[in-house]
Amino acid sequence: MHARSGRTVRDLRRENRTAVLRRLYFDGPMSRLTLGPATGLSSGSVSNVVAELVAEGLVEEAGSVDSAGGRPRTLVRITPGSGFMIGVDIGETRIRIELFDLALTELARAERPLSSSGPRTARYDVDLVVAHLRDGIAEVLRTAEVPAELLLGVGVGVPGIVARTPEDGAVVHGQTVGWDAVPLERLLREHVELPASVPYWIDNGAKTLGQAEMWFGAGRGARSAVVVLFGSGVGACVVTDPMGPGRALEWGHLTVRVRGRRCRCGSQGCLEAYAGAEALLERWREAGGRPPEGADEETALTAMLAAAYPAGAGTGPDATALAVLEETAEFLGAGFADLINLFQPERILVGGWAGLQLGARFLETVTGYARAYALRYPASRTGIGLGTLGPEAVTVGAALLPLVDFFAQGGRRPETEPAPPSPAWQTALRDRVSP
């Protein structure tokens, strides 16, 4: 049966369920009475949808509030334990796997370090990465005692460009980590012991970071933003729709010096060759600095910052480390200026484990360079700050990928291959992040 607009009755029911779930997710607990104006649905439609969702266990009662002269109103909320998502960050120093309930409460975590020694291609050996994911996913489900059948999906943030093919699903092109058209989705389906109905959502790690910060972090309320990810390398995501998925940018491979340092992508003069954590440590070593022997990148970068900005009274800075970092601040400022001139965002947000460490020390200096190099008008309208979700933001954003689709389907569990999130879902959420 079709409604006059061409949508079927089933479509309308799904949209009504999506509207109620979305409001309860972001604004709940709420009463049935307040859900009507919040969703634009009639009181009868709200009652029917809530009754369905309660019967299915997706929604539960959550106390009551007094009404003006009438009976107390019962509040309802999404049941946190009615579904679960796994978020994965295939980072450049470790793989992090986290299990969340519908309230995005972390229930379990597994981490697998990636070796800092040997050739990069060995560190990112595809079979090794898939084995880490297989074991880590099994571990978090076992730790939290969550049946795999209750998973809404597995979201994975990866370093590189993600394409999709009918045969293999998500295929990763990660030039800097030696991945050339790796059919990651197919490999996970073949090796990870999950029900065939559980969907995988695989996307660029900077995009998942961007989605998390826009929904729940420092991007809330912004109409547009660029979220930059600093780890061993450098990436970015530009967001022009607050609830949209954003667009990954290979910003780290913007040329900042013609015929400059050799980048790990094979080109010369890339921003990543100067500002990524791996390159920073190499430059410190080349200038005569002494990073801790055998330390991983995170530990070594912490040591470099401590040397350049000593905390103890009477202790002078390591001049070599400080000079390298000051030069890096200018390169970053120039890179931020390019983002400002190209996209004129309302905000630039810095995230990633290295970005949070570096930003805490010299973001103000970087901002000064950015404003000096950018056009005055857009620079005056762009705020630059740190992300607020911490180094785990990529896994949070990855876990949101299956959640978006679950709500877009009206809270129906996946039974077939996932489809891209509907534009209607993104439009429906837009008011949530409006100032």
FILUMLUM-51716 format. One record per residue (C-alpha): residue number from 1; residue in one letter; chain; z negated, y negated, x negated. Coordinates in pm, whole numbers, plus 50000, padded with zeros to 5 digits. Layout:
% FILUMLUM-51716
- NUM  a  A  Z  Y  X
...
***
This chain:
% FILUMLUM-51716
- 1  m  A  50000  50000  50000
- 2  h  A  50099  49658  49864
- 3  a  A  49934  49323  49919
- 4  r  A  50154  49023  49997
- 5  s  A  50144  48911  49634
- 6  g  A  50303  49238  49522
- 7  r  A  49977  49377  49391
- 8  t  A  49854  49699  49538
- 9  v  A  49517  49740  49708
- 10  r  A  49417  49943  49403
- 11  d  A  49505  49646  49181
- 12  l  A  49290  49414  49393
- 13  r  A  48995  49654  49383
- 14  r  A  49024  49683  49005
- 15  e  A  49036  49305  48967
- 16  n  A  48732  49265  49192
- 17  r  A  48541  49521  48987
- 18  t  A  48647  49347  48666
- 19  a  A  48526  49011  48799
- 20  v  A  48184  49149  48892
- 21  l  A  48141  49343  48566
- 22  r  A  48244  49044  48359
- 23  r  A  47995  48812  48529
- 24  l  A  47713  49062  48505
- 25  y  A  47794  49127  48140
- 26  f  A  47781  48764  48032
- 27  d  A  47549  48610  48293
- 28  g  A  47342  48896  48436
- 29  p  A  47109  48991  48581
- 30  m  A  47234  48822  48899
- 31  s  A  47180  48863  49272
- 32  r  A  47459  48960  49507
- 33  l  A  47435  48616  49661
- 34  t  A  47500  48435  49333
- 35  l  A  47775  48678  49234
- 36  g  A  47990  48553  49521
- 37  p  A  48039  48194  49403
- 38  a  A  48046  48306  49039
- 39  t  A  48335  48547  49097
- 40  g  A  48513  48376  49387
- 41  l  A  48474  48689  49598
- 42  s  A  48348  48709  49954
- 43  s  A  47998  48840  50017
- 44  g  A  48148  49153  50173
- 45  s  A  48363  49221  49867
- 46  v  A  48068  49168  49634
- 47  s  A  47852  49407  49836
- 48  n  A  48122  49674  49835
- 49  v  A  48192  49642  49462
- 50  v  A  47825  49641  49364
- 51  a  A  47761  49944  49586
- 52  e  A  48045  50132  49411
- 53  l  A  47923  50037  49065
- 54  v  A  47564  50133  49145
- 55  a  A  47680  50469  49282
- 56  e  A  47873  50530  48959
- 57  g  A  47574  50434  48743
- 58  l  A  47748  50133  48583
- 59  v  A  47517  49884  48752
- 60  e  A  47146  49907  48822
- 61  e  A  46876  49702  48993
- 62  a  A  46677  49477  48762
- 63  g  A  46389  49328  48959
- 64  s  A  46401  49044  49210
- 65  v  A  46366  48668  49242
- 66  d  A  46212  48459  49519
- 67  s  A  46448  48289  49760
- 68  a  A  46395  47959  49941
- 69  g  A  46193  48068  50241
- 70  g  A  46355  48412  50271
- 71  r  A  46311  48761  50139
- 72  p  A  46320  48811  49762
- 73  r  A  46670  48872  49627
- 74  t  A  46736  49185  49427
- 75  l  A  46893  49132  49086
- 76  v  A  47151  49370  48941
- 77  r  A  47275  49416  48587
- 78  i  A  47509  49640  48390
- 79  t  A  47334  49962  48291
- 80  p  A  47321  49955  47909
- 81  g  A  47328  50334  47874
- 82  s  A  47621  50393  48108
- 83  g  A  47872  50372  47824
- 84  f  A  47891  50348  47446
- 85  m  A  48129  50210  47184
- 86  i  A  48172  50276  46814
- 87  g  A  48268  49991  46583
- 88  v  A  48402  50064  46233
- 89  d  A  48454  49827  45943
- 90  i  A  48674  49971  45669
- 91  g  A  48564  49710  45421
- 92  e  A  48638  49668  45056
- 93  t  A  48304  49783  44922
- 94  r  A  48191  50023  45196
- 95  i  A  48276  50174  45531
- 96  r  A  48029  50080  45804
- 97  i  A  48013  50274  46134
- 98  e  A  47790  50155  46419
- 99  l  A  47721  50292  46766
- 100  f  A  47648  50042  47045
- 101  d  A  47553  50065  47410
- 102  l  A  47711  49840  47673
- 103  a  A  47463  49564  47591
- 104  l  A  47591  49570  47230
- 105  t  A  47255  49698  47112
- 106  e  A  47298  49892  46788
- 107  l  A  47177  50249  46839
- 108  a  A  47278  50408  46509
- 109  r  A  47451  50320  46184
- 110  a  A  47616  50511  45901
- 111  e  A  47746  50363  45577
- 112  r  A  47968  50516  45313
- 113  p  A  48005  50321  44986
- 114  l  A  48347  50298  44826
- 115  s  A  48350  50347  44451
- 116  s  A  48382  50027  44248
- 117  s  A  48522  50215  43948
- 118  g  A  48862  50368  43891
- 119  p  A  49198  50256  44031
- 120  r  A  49200  50084  44369
- 121  t  A  49434  50346  44517
- 122  a  A  49171  50612  44441
- 123  r  A  48898  50406  44607
- 124  y  A  49105  50387  44924
- 125  d  A  49239  50740  44916
- 126  v  A  49342  50795  45278
- 127  d  A  49201  51147  45299
- 128  l  A  48867  51023  45165
- 129  v  A  48852  50733  45414
- 130  v  A  48937  50962  45707
- 131  a  A  48669  51208  45592
- 132  h  A  48413  50925  45579
- 133  l  A  48506  50822  45932
- 134  r  A  48492  51180  46058
- 135  d  A  48146  51238  45912
- 136  g  A  48012  50892  45999
- 137  i  A  48121  50907  46363
- 138  a  A  47960  51249  46399
- 139  e  A  47644  51117  46231
- 140  v  A  47588  50817  46460
- 141  l  A  47650  51024  46773
- 142  r  A  47408  51288  46650
- 143  t  A  47143  51035  46545
- 144  a  A  47145  50858  46882
- 145  e  A  47194  51185  47073
- 146  v  A  47490  51039  47261
- 147  p  A  47750  51284  47399
- 148  a  A  48100  51202  47278
- 149  e  A  48218  51219  47639
- 150  l  A  48033  50893  47711
- 151  l  A  48230  50699  47449
- 152  l  A  48452  50425  47586
- 153  g  A  48640  50418  47259
- 154  v  A  48632  50367  46885
- 155  g  A  48731  50027  46744
- 156  v  A  48831  50008  46378
- 157  g  A  48875  49697  46163
- 158  v  A  49103  49755  45863
- 159  p  A  49229  49554  45563
- 160  g  A  49598  49497  45621
- 161  i  A  49867  49450  45883
- 162  v  A  49861  49683  46183
- 163  a  A  50183  49790  46354
- 164  r  A  50224  50044  46633
- 165  t  A  50477  50318  46684
- 166  p  A  50527  50557  46980
- 167  e  A  50484  50859  46752
- 168  d  A  50178  50761  46545
- 169  g  A  50003  50483  46736
- 170  a  A  49841  50234  46497
- 171  v  A  49998  50230  46149
- 172  v  A  49833  50030  45870
- 173  h  A  50025  49840  45603
- 174  g  A  49756  49750  45347
- 175  q  A  49944  49642  45038
- 176  t  A  49635  49530  44846
- 177  v  A  49461  49866  44895
- 178  g  A  49768  50081  44834
- 179  w  A  49829  50176  45200
- 180  d  A  50197  50193  45282
- 181  a  A  50252  50271  45651
- 182  v  A  49940  50488  45685
- 183  p  A  49938  50650  46034
- 184  l  A  49563  50599  46067
- 185  e  A  49538  50657  46441
- 186  r  A  49720  50989  46423
- 187  l  A  49507  51100  46127
- 188  l  A  49186  51016  46313
- 189  r  A  49300  51206  46620
- 190  e  A  49378  51507  46405
- 191  h  A  49055  51511  46203
- 192  v  A  48777  51345  46405
- 193  e  A  48614  51574  46658
- 194  l  A  48624  51361  46971
- 195  p  A  48764  51431  47318
- 196  a  A  49136  51354  47344
- 197  s  A  49061  51098  47618
- 198  v  A  48861  50875  47379
- 199  p  A  49092  50591  47271
- 200  y  A  49114  50439  46922
- 201  w  A  49165  50066  46886
- 202  i  A  49269  49975  46530
- 203  d  A  49321  49616  46423
- 204  n  A  49294  49380  46129
- 205  g  A  48933  49324  46021
- 206  a  A  48966  48945  46026
- 207  k  A  49078  48967  46389
- 208  t  A  48775  49172  46490
- 209  l  A  48550  48927  46304
- 210  g  A  48720  48641  46488
- 211  q  A  48673  48803  46828
- 212  a  A  48302  48861  46765
- 213  e  A  48236  48505  46646
- 214  m  A  48432  48353  46936
- 215  w  A  48250  48558  47199
- 216  f  A  47896  48567  47066
- 217  g  A  47875  48362  46746
- 218  a  A  47959  48024  46600
- 219  g  A  48290  48004  46788
- 220  r  A  48130  47989  47133
- 221  g  A  48251  47682  47320
- 222  a  A  48548  47613  47089
- 223  r  A  48896  47597  47235
- 224  s  A  49055  47690  46903
- 225  a  A  48931  47813  46569
- 226  v  A  49027  47976  46244
- 227  v  A  48781  48242  46131
- 228  v  A  48812  48328  45762
- 229  l  A  48690  48653  45609
- 230  f  A  48581  48664  45245
- 231  g  A  48511  48997  45081
- 232  s  A  48679  49143  44778
- 233  g  A  48986  48975  44920
- 234  v  A  49055  48695  45166
- 235  g  A  49185  48703  45524
- 236  a  A  49183  48486  45834
- 237  c  A  49234  48492  46208
- 238  v  A  49362  48199  46412
- 239  v  A  49241  48180  46773
- 240  t  A  49410  47947  47020
- 241  d  A  49278  48118  47334
- 242  p  A  48896  48150  47329
- 243  m  A  48900  48496  47484
- 244  g  A  49228  48613  47336
- 245  p  A  49250  48857  47048
- 246  g  A  49361  48598  46793
- 247  r  A  49632  48642  46532
- 248  a  A  49571  48774  46183
- 249  l  A  49689  48557  45895
- 250  e  A  49752  48675  45541
- 251  w  A  49596  48349  45433
- 252  g  A  49470  48503  45110
- 253  h  A  49830  48534  44994
- 254  l  A  49913  48169  45041
- 255  t  A  50036  48038  44704
- 256  v  A  49793  47782  44562
- 257  r  A  49933  47771  44209
- 258  v  A  50296  47836  44117
- 259  r  A  50319  48103  43845
- 260  g  A  49940  48131  43859
- 261  r  A  49713  48433  43823
- 262  r  A  49849  48773  43915
- 263  c  A  49719  48878  44255
- 264  r  A  49641  49238  44343
- 265  c  A  49924  49221  44599
- 266  g  A  50163  49191  44304
- 267  s  A  50254  48825  44350
- 268  q  A  50129  48527  44147
- 269  g  A  49914  48230  44234
- 270  c  A  49770  48360  44564
- 271  l  A  49448  48208  44696
- 272  e  A  49295  48557  44681
- 273  a  A  49359  48569  44307
- 274  y  A  49114  48280  44271
- 275  a  A  48873  48303  44566
- 276  g  A  48827  48671  44649
- 277  a  A  48503  48821  44517
- 278  e  A  48691  49060  44290
- 279  a  A  48893  48776  44136
- 280  l  A  48587  48551  44106
- 281  l  A  48405  48809  43898
- 282  e  A  48713  48871  43684
- 283  r  A  48746  48497  43615
- 284  w  A  48378  48473  43524
- 285  r  A  48416  48765  43284
- 286  e  A  48735  48618  43130
- 287  a  A  48557  48285  43075
- 288  g  A  48279  48458  42880
- 289  g  A  48038  48538  43160
- 290  r  A  47850  48867  43173
- 291  p  A  47839  49028  43519
- 292  p  A  47581  49311  43543
- 293  e  A  47720  49630  43394
- 294  g  A  47796  49901  43650
- 295  a  A  47697  49684  43947
- 296  d  A  47899  49681  44268
- 297  e  A  48077  49362  44373
- 298  e  A  47805  49245  44610
- 299  t  A  47533  49277  44346
- 300  a  A  47752  49116  44080
- 301  l  A  47841  48819  44302
- 302  t  A  47473  48767  44382
- 303  a  A  47403  48762  44008
- 304  m  A  47683  48509  43948
- 305  l  A  47548  48274  44215
- 306  a  A  47194  48309  44080
- 307  a  A  47320  48222  43731
- 308  a  A  47510  47917  43853
- 309  y  A  47237  47795  44087
- 310  p  A  46905  47912  43937
- 311  a  A  46599  47893  44160
- 312  g  A  46333  47864  43893
- 313  a  A  46208  47522  43785
- 314  g  A  46319  47424  43438
- 315  t  A  46596  47684  43426
- 316  g  A  46938  47537  43365
- 317  p  A  47253  47672  43528
- 318  d  A  47492  47908  43354
- 319  a  A  47764  47656  43268
- 320  t  A  48039  47921  43271
- 321  a  A  47951  48059  43614
- 322  l  A  47908  47709  43756
- 323  a  A  48247  47593  43625
- 324  v  A  48426  47893  43776
- 325  l  A  48257  47838  44113
- 326  e  A  48330  47465  44114
- 327  e  A  48698  47535  44048
- 328  t  A  48692  47795  44324
- 329  a  A  48547  47539  44567
- 330  e  A  48848  47317  44509
- 331  f  A  49094  47603  44560
- 332  l  A  48917  47692  44884
- 333  g  A  48916  47330  44996
- 334  a  A  49291  47314  44944
- 335  g  A  49331  47638  45139
- 336  f  A  49119  47503  45425
- 337  a  A  49329  47186  45424
- 338  d  A  49640  47397  45477
- 339  l  A  49472  47564  45778
- 340  i  A  49379  47222  45918
- 341  n  A  49729  47080  45874
- 342  l  A  49902  47389  46014
- 343  f  A  49679  47474  46311
- 344  q  A  49459  47169  46373
- 345  p  A  49171  47392  46486
- 346  e  A  48852  47266  46644
- 347  r  A  48650  47477  46400
- 348  i  A  48689  47673  46078
- 349  l  A  48426  47945  46047
- 350  v  A  48344  48136  45729
- 351  g  A  48236  48501  45747
- 352  g  A  48237  48824  45551
- 353  w  A  47973  48935  45302
- 354  a  A  48113  48721  45019
- 355  g  A  48187  48424  45245
- 356  l  A  47829  48410  45369
- 357  q  A  47694  48423  45014
- 358  l  A  47936  48163  44880
- 359  g  A  47917  47939  45184
- 360  a  A  47540  47914  45167
- 361  r  A  47579  47768  44817
- 362  f  A  47878  47535  44823
- 363  l  A  48034  47507  45169
- 364  e  A  47956  47135  45170
- 365  t  A  48158  47094  44848
- 366  v  A  48446  47298  44991
- 367  t  A  48440  47083  45305
- 368  g  A  48466  46768  45093
- 369  y  A  48776  46900  44917
- 370  a  A  48928  47012  45248
- 371  r  A  48893  46666  45398
- 372  a  A  49037  46508  45081
- 373  y  A  49347  46731  45084
- 374  a  A  49411  46747  45460
- 375  l  A  49563  46483  45686
- 376  r  A  49289  46246  45797
- 377  y  A  49327  46272  46172
- 378  p  A  49316  46653  46214
- 379  a  A  49054  46680  45939
- 380  s  A  48827  46441  46129
- 381  r  A  48846  46667  46435
- 382  t  A  48777  46999  46258
- 383  g  A  48425  47125  46202
- 384  i  A  48366  47367  45915
- 385  g  A  48068  47603  45919
- 386  l  A  47935  47953  45861
- 387  g  A  47964  48237  46107
- 388  t  A  47635  48333  46270
- 389  l  A  47672  48709  46326
- 390  g  A  47616  48816  45966
- 391  p  A  47807  49072  45758
- 392  e  A  47809  49321  46049
- 393  a  A  48033  49095  46261
- 394  v  A  48346  49303  46190
- 395  t  A  48188  49614  46344
- 396  v  A  48069  49414  46646
- 397  g  A  48419  49278  46698
- 398  a  A  48568  49625  46655
- 399  a  A  48332  49763  46919
- 400  l  A  48448  49490  47158
- 401  l  A  48804  49625  47153
- 402  p  A  48733  49930  47375
- 403  l  A  48487  49726  47583
- 404  v  A  48756  49470  47670
- 405  d  A  48983  49745  47795
- 406  f  A  48703  49918  47987
- 407  f  A  48629  49603  48184
- 408  a  A  48999  49525  48228
- 409  q  A  49033  49865  48397
- 410  g  A  48749  49778  48634
- 411  g  A  48501  50002  48457
- 412  r  A  48715  50313  48481
- 413  r  A  48689  50551  48189
- 414  p  A  49004  50612  47984
- 415  e  A  49203  50921  48065
- 416  t  A  49530  50832  47894
- 417  e  A  49646  50641  47589
- 418  p  A  49512  50281  47587
- 419  a  A  49728  49990  47696
- 420  p  A  49692  49638  47553
- 421  p  A  49422  49426  47720
- 422  s  A  49562  49247  48024
- 423  p  A  49621  48870  48012
- 424  a  A  49429  48849  48341
- 425  w  A  49114  48968  48165
- 426  q  A  49147  48707  47893
- 427  t  A  49212  48433  48152
- 428  a  A  48918  48543  48364
- 429  l  A  48681  48511  48069
- 430  r  A  48805  48174  47950
- 431  d  A  48550  47976  48148
- 432  r  A  48269  48168  47978
- 433  v  A  48330  47998  47646
- 434  s  A  48413  47654  47782
- 435  p  A  48175  47379  47671
***
